[in-house]
């Protein structure tokens, strides 16, 4: 329960001396938040935004180590009961006091079967109030990653939820919405002042925040700007102070521009392709009765036909780390021998297709977002062209993340792009439980592919309650090796963190790509 996570040298601060006329931080991102309901999604950017409004019991500090937030201390009462002492004097933005009942209702709401994020607390069976400021979290089995998971569980006001008929969670996949989908009431450092979806959201500093602010920001003006060129122009013209991400192709231009600084560092996020192996036929080949992706030789052919060196150099401008594993080297359970991409070889890829009975190729759907990951659309265009070289035609669809991810969750894709940073756990158990375990009950929340392995499911269950760290990591390493050997997913690369800021902005670029403005200053 005391395990911490820290990437030495991976957290970089940027301070650019200069003057600023106000304490408003103007922030532009490639896409908007998906929802204001913390439990209705599993997208880390949306969580990053909502973390300014809502808070967890335990949070990560400036070095990504655990520190108390709404809970001041915790102890294991018995293997499946962990007691949390809550912080006194905390109020929600509407002035209501924070109590143990809020934790009980929030936990119950997040593990509800209709909650999109329920998989992030798959080990939790519920919560019980001991008194007004003490609460027990009940586990199905001992959970060595409970604190990791709780950093992503934002506490909501029980009375506010009840008064607004929002006790049941929304869900971005099913389209279920509630009052909490468009309104907020948290305890965090900033209060939602106004929101215009896909246009602008304004946060105001919370004058009654329980913590002592180190930031000097009075308001945050958040604007989604999909176009890379428009986002860069807004930064250079002074319309915004920070852009996330900053296009890699504009790095040299930004470095040469007076008054702005690009910032790039390694990231935990692995970009990969999910593969639908569960359908009897591909969406792109209706009536064929055939799904070539079920054959591992086809999956290997597709992987071998991707020239990742070319994508790294031409699309990512050299700023990516080619991956063979679903997890980055900094993540628990990583092993270098698993992190090896099959050699790029068109001849071998064609031979594999022929051996599998597809010498003439086939047609597959390829779905990608165009506002979520760095150069996501460009990567997919490049790979579609590469696959054409082995006779595989792609029916390529690129669209906003708001449309892309629900389509993925509903298994309405053949092959799709997804990025995974192992959040909130920052551990290999995250993709194991969410992406590799068979989708059933609390498991496989991000596995719409039909992938199912009896051994993988056994490993997931065993690792979920293994308290011996060496044994637990060995289990995760085994799962990552199986995933690679069976090509359950096609890893591409770990994308870089790429931001840019104007002079006078002091910020930290976290390797989990979270934007934590309560650590920032405008000078």
Secondary structure, 3 states (H helix, E strand, C coil): CCCCCCCCCCCEEEECCCCCCCCEEEEEECCCCCCCCCCCCCCHHHHHHHCCCCCCCEEECCCCCEEECCEEEEEEEECCEEEEEECCCCECCCCCECCHHHHHHHHHHHCCCCCCCHHHHCCEEEEEEEECCEEEEEECCCCCCHHHHHCCCCCCCHHHHHHCCCCCCCECCCCECCHHHCCCCCCCCEEEEEEECCCEEEEEECCCCCCCCCCCCCEEEEEECCCHHHHHHHHHCCCCCEEECCCHHHHHHHHHCCCEEEEEECCCCEEEEEECCCCCCCHHHCCCCCCHHHCHHHHHHHHHCCCHHHHHHHHCCCCEEECCCCCCCCCECCCHHHCCCCCCCHHHHHHHHHHCCCCCCEEEEEEEECCCCCCHHHHHHHHHHHHHCCCEEEEEEEECHHHHHHHHHCCCCCEEEEEECCCCCCECHHHHHHHHCCCECCECCCCCCCCCCHHHHHHHHHHHHCCCHHHHHHHHHHHHHHHHHCCCEEEEEEECEEEEEECCEEEEECCCCCCCHHHCEEC
